[in-house]
Amino acid sequence: MSYKLIDSTGFPIKAWTEGVQVEAPAVQQLRNIASMPFIHKHVAVMPDVHFGMGATVGSVIATKGAVIPAAVGVDIGCGMAAQRTSLVASDLPDSLAALRSEIESRIPHGRTDNGGANDRGAWSADAAPNEMHAELSTLMLQLRKIVEKHPKLERAASRAIRHAGTLGTGNHFVEICLDEAQRVWVMLHSGSRGIGNAIGSYFIERAKEDMRRWFINLPDQDLAYIPQGSELFKDYCEAVSYTHLRAHETSLH
């Protein structure tokens, strides 16, 4: 599939959107992004592109020398994972209802109590599976180091251990599926479960504060960026790495 170029006064905008109508506000966001001086080579636009927070969702925005937290997003750690099992289709029962019930009983999901102590989508006190305890201890030590430098993340961090390894709300799911060879896979779409959202939102606001402090004018305030080499850049990368490690370590338990 070939791409087309969207008119831009900045870096090139390459759009793989043949047959797709891209909304006008999203096109303007793409032009705003392309005007940033640290874009690396070009902005790549995917067929699912649509309007987002400062930057479009469904686009690839490579940067060099700075990072735009809003372009990275606020659902940090939300993602997909898949694990092939030793089973094939013929090993499965005619109805997967019992299997679904078992999955639902083992993996907290949804959200109640506004995410508080009685949230059925989180682990109750000390209820996480034993095999997760060592991993959770390591992850929480990493998180504590981040919170020591950024205390405003304390509230979200205090809930993080109860949410690690849980499913989340919205469009997140566990799915039993088959490949072309009839092998059975478990596919997971996990959520950021609070801490990823808190980290994303916090650093977006910190970037905006710096733009105001340095009197930097932007085409959209949500394109506030963090320069590479700054202490905030280092802290942001550490925090994002934590959330992705958390998702990887706990996703298929």
Disulfide bonds with the S-S distance in Angstrom:
none
